[in-house]
Amino acid sequence: MNTVFLLVVLVATAGWITSTVTLRVQGLQLKADRMERRLALVLDHFGIEEPEPAGMDEVRALIREDRLISAVKVYRRITGAGLAEAKLAVDELAAAAGRAADRPRSD
């Protein structure tokens, strides 16, 4: 009986800790998002552009060769972006370069 009671208490405590940590992380994410928006406004106000990550020349070279999948992989590696964000960025670069970004390519 004592073992069951102890197990119930431990599970309840773990649930409480998990929910508390989750709420705290969500609050910190909201604050970080708000700070990013404010920083973007300040940079825009002063006309400051974020420097391009090193390695973008390689991404552009792959786009010129119509190797869009490889370009997405390299973009992800150098920026740490997720797949969707990297594909969107490569598609935009390809469109600016006059490449058919929606055309499927195999690398």
Backbone bond lengths (Angstrom), bond angles and torsions (degrees), N, CA, C in turn:
res aa  C-N    CA-C-N  psi(-1)  N-CA   C-N-CA  omega(-1)  CA-C   N-CA-C  phi
1 M - - - 1.462 - - 1.517 110.59 -
2 N 1.342 117.89 -44.03 1.460 120.86 179.89 1.522 111.35 -64.02
3 T 1.338 116.83 -34.51 1.458 121.00 179.69 1.520 110.63 -66.52
4 V 1.318 117.38 -42.03 1.459 121.56 178.64 1.526 109.82 -64.19
5 F 1.304 117.13 -43.89 1.462 121.18 179.19 1.526 110.65 -61.46
6 L 1.313 116.20 -44.66 1.461 120.89 179.30 1.531 110.72 -62.93
7 L 1.308 117.19 -40.50 1.459 121.69 178.62 1.529 111.26 -63.70
8 V 1.313 117.27 -42.78 1.469 122.04 178.16 1.527 110.22 -62.53
9 V 1.312 116.96 -43.61 1.466 121.50 179.07 1.524 110.54 -63.21
10 L 1.325 117.19 -42.67 1.464 120.90 179.72 1.527 111.56 -64.67
11 V 1.317 117.94 -42.62 1.462 121.80 179.08 1.528 110.25 -64.88
12 A 1.310 117.24 -43.33 1.466 121.13 179.44 1.524 110.40 -64.16
13 T 1.316 117.43 -41.31 1.464 121.16 179.00 1.524 110.79 -65.41
14 A 1.315 117.08 -42.06 1.468 120.80 178.66 1.525 110.65 -62.58
15 G 1.316 116.92 -41.03 1.466 121.09 177.16 1.516 111.83 -62.95
16 W 1.304 116.80 -42.46 1.460 121.13 178.95 1.528 110.85 -64.06
17 I 1.325 116.37 -44.97 1.470 120.54 179.55 1.522 110.48 -62.21
18 T 1.337 116.74 -44.43 1.460 121.01 -179.94 1.518 111.38 -60.81
19 S 1.323 117.27 -45.39 1.469 119.48 -179.29 1.523 111.08 -67.69
20 T 1.309 118.24 -36.44 1.461 121.54 178.25 1.522 110.90 -65.09
21 V 1.317 116.73 -45.18 1.469 120.87 179.47 1.525 110.05 -64.74
22 T 1.332 117.57 -42.32 1.463 121.36 179.59 1.519 110.97 -60.30
23 L 1.319 117.34 -45.27 1.462 120.56 178.82 1.528 111.28 -63.07
24 R 1.305 116.94 -39.69 1.474 121.33 179.37 1.525 110.85 -65.16
25 V 1.323 116.86 -43.18 1.467 120.82 179.16 1.531 110.23 -64.40
26 Q 1.315 117.54 -41.28 1.466 120.47 178.15 1.527 111.00 -62.22
27 G 1.322 116.86 -40.97 1.460 120.49 177.40 1.521 112.01 -63.53
28 L 1.325 116.55 -41.54 1.469 120.30 177.74 1.520 111.53 -66.15
29 Q 1.336 117.62 -36.58 1.462 120.96 177.95 1.529 110.62 -64.70
30 L 1.318 117.24 -40.71 1.467 120.58 177.50 1.529 110.78 -62.29
31 K 1.325 116.59 -42.40 1.464 120.57 178.29 1.521 111.00 -64.44
32 A 1.321 117.38 -41.96 1.466 121.18 179.35 1.522 110.34 -63.99
33 D 1.323 117.71 -42.28 1.471 121.17 178.22 1.522 111.22 -61.52
34 R 1.333 116.07 -42.23 1.462 120.56 179.36 1.529 110.84 -64.58
35 M 1.338 117.12 -40.06 1.466 120.68 178.42 1.530 111.24 -66.09
36 E 1.323 117.05 -38.88 1.466 120.21 177.58 1.518 111.12 -62.53
37 R 1.341 116.75 -42.49 1.470 119.90 178.12 1.526 110.80 -62.67
38 R 1.318 116.95 -43.60 1.463 120.61 179.67 1.528 111.46 -64.22
39 L 1.325 116.47 -42.65 1.458 120.29 178.60 1.523 110.72 -62.77
40 A 1.320 117.20 -40.43 1.463 120.88 177.81 1.537 110.65 -61.17
41 L 1.326 116.78 -39.80 1.469 120.05 177.88 1.530 111.26 -64.26
42 V 1.314 116.94 -42.44 1.467 121.04 179.17 1.527 110.33 -63.80
43 L 1.335 116.71 -46.24 1.464 120.16 179.36 1.525 110.94 -61.72
44 D 1.326 117.14 -42.13 1.466 120.74 177.15 1.524 111.25 -62.45
45 H 1.315 116.39 -42.61 1.459 120.99 -178.78 1.527 111.69 -59.50
46 F 1.318 116.36 -41.36 1.458 120.38 -178.39 1.529 112.76 -91.74
47 G 1.323 117.61 2.30 1.454 121.32 177.96 1.518 113.80 68.88
48 I 1.307 116.84 28.68 1.457 121.27 -179.43 1.524 108.60 -93.07
49 E 1.322 115.58 128.18 1.461 120.15 177.51 1.517 109.76 -105.01
50 E 1.318 114.67 143.10 1.455 120.15 178.68 1.529 108.83 -69.12
51 P 1.330 117.64 133.97 1.460 118.78 -179.63 1.529 111.17 -65.34
52 E 1.312 114.44 148.44 1.456 120.39 179.78 1.527 109.69 -73.21
53 P 1.332 117.99 137.51 1.471 120.08 179.60 1.527 111.19 -62.32
54 A 1.318 116.18 146.61 1.459 120.58 175.61 1.522 108.80 -63.23
55 G 1.305 117.21 138.52 1.456 121.50 179.03 1.508 114.07 104.66
56 M 1.326 117.44 -3.17 1.460 119.59 -179.74 1.525 111.94 -67.78
57 D 1.338 117.17 -23.37 1.464 119.31 176.24 1.530 109.88 -62.58
58 E 1.326 116.60 -38.00 1.463 120.66 177.76 1.525 110.65 -64.82
59 V 1.324 117.14 -40.34 1.468 121.41 178.27 1.522 109.27 -62.52
60 R 1.318 117.21 -46.21 1.467 120.69 -179.77 1.529 111.67 -63.74
61 A 1.328 116.40 -37.45 1.471 120.09 178.28 1.535 109.93 -64.07
62 L 1.311 117.11 -41.99 1.465 120.27 178.42 1.527 110.87 -65.16
63 I 1.314 117.24 -37.09 1.465 120.67 177.54 1.527 109.73 -64.87
64 R 1.331 117.17 -42.51 1.470 119.99 178.52 1.529 111.31 -61.35
65 E 1.326 116.64 -31.20 1.464 121.71 178.34 1.530 111.98 -85.58
66 D 1.334 117.16 5.86 1.471 123.75 -176.53 1.524 112.39 58.22
67 R 1.310 117.51 33.31 1.472 123.39 176.68 1.535 108.01 -104.37
68 L 1.335 114.12 67.94 1.460 120.34 -172.22 1.525 113.10 -68.14
69 I 1.315 117.99 -35.29 1.467 119.80 179.13 1.523 109.91 -64.67
70 S 1.325 116.13 -44.10 1.472 119.29 176.97 1.523 110.83 -64.24
71 A 1.336 116.58 -37.19 1.464 120.37 178.47 1.528 110.78 -61.93
72 V 1.336 116.36 -40.44 1.468 120.58 178.27 1.527 109.69 -64.41
73 K 1.326 116.93 -42.71 1.473 120.57 179.96 1.530 111.04 -61.79
74 V 1.336 116.45 -44.92 1.468 120.10 -179.83 1.525 110.02 -66.22
75 Y 1.342 116.96 -42.22 1.468 120.97 178.85 1.534 110.02 -58.30
76 R 1.325 116.53 -43.96 1.466 120.10 179.14 1.520 110.88 -62.51
77 R 1.329 116.02 -41.61 1.469 120.07 -178.04 1.527 111.26 -64.32
78 I 1.334 117.36 -42.53 1.467 118.80 -174.25 1.521 113.24 -83.48
79 T 1.339 117.50 -22.51 1.467 119.09 -177.32 1.522 113.93 -108.42
80 G 1.336 116.72 -20.33 1.456 119.54 -175.27 1.518 112.61 77.99
81 A 1.329 117.43 13.72 1.462 122.13 -178.47 1.520 110.46 -72.96
82 G 1.319 115.23 157.53 1.458 120.83 173.50 1.516 110.33 -76.04
83 L 1.318 116.05 172.76 1.455 120.81 -175.96 1.525 112.17 -61.64
84 A 1.321 117.66 -48.14 1.468 120.80 -177.56 1.531 110.84 -63.55
85 E 1.330 116.66 -44.57 1.465 120.62 179.61 1.526 111.00 -63.48
86 A 1.334 117.01 -41.43 1.468 120.96 -179.53 1.516 110.93 -66.62
87 K 1.345 117.83 -42.26 1.461 120.55 179.28 1.520 110.37 -63.60
88 L 1.314 117.27 -42.09 1.462 120.74 178.85 1.524 110.39 -61.88
89 A 1.322 117.10 -44.00 1.460 121.11 -179.81 1.524 110.99 -64.03
90 V 1.331 117.13 -44.09 1.465 120.52 179.48 1.526 110.25 -66.54
91 D 1.321 117.60 -39.70 1.464 120.63 176.86 1.527 110.92 -60.65
92 E 1.334 116.94 -41.23 1.464 120.88 178.24 1.530 111.27 -65.69
93 L 1.334 116.15 -42.62 1.466 119.75 177.25 1.526 110.72 -63.70
94 A 1.328 116.34 -40.64 1.464 120.66 179.77 1.526 110.87 -65.81
95 A 1.324 116.44 -41.15 1.460 120.01 178.45 1.525 110.68 -64.41
96 A 1.318 116.49 -40.33 1.465 120.42 178.27 1.524 110.99 -65.92
97 A 1.334 116.54 -29.57 1.462 121.20 179.65 1.522 111.30 -87.35
98 G 1.329 116.82 -1.84 1.456 120.44 178.95 1.510 113.94 82.25
99 R 1.316 117.42 18.78 1.472 121.48 178.96 1.524 109.03 -93.71
100 A 1.297 116.40 153.60 1.466 121.50 176.63 1.522 108.28 -81.43
101 A 1.313 116.04 95.34 1.460 120.85 -173.99 1.519 112.50 -70.08
102 D 1.324 118.14 -27.58 1.459 120.14 -177.32 1.520 112.38 -83.66
103 R 1.310 117.02 -10.60 1.459 120.85 -179.09 1.527 108.77 -71.20
104 P 1.338 118.94 125.24 1.470 119.78 -179.89 1.517 111.72 -66.92
105 R 1.303 115.28 138.88 1.465 121.31 -179.72 1.515 108.53 -129.68
106 S 1.301 116.89 144.73 1.457 120.62 173.07 1.510 107.77 -110.40
107 D 1.322 115.84 137.65 1.454 121.30 -178.50 1.498 110.98 -112.10
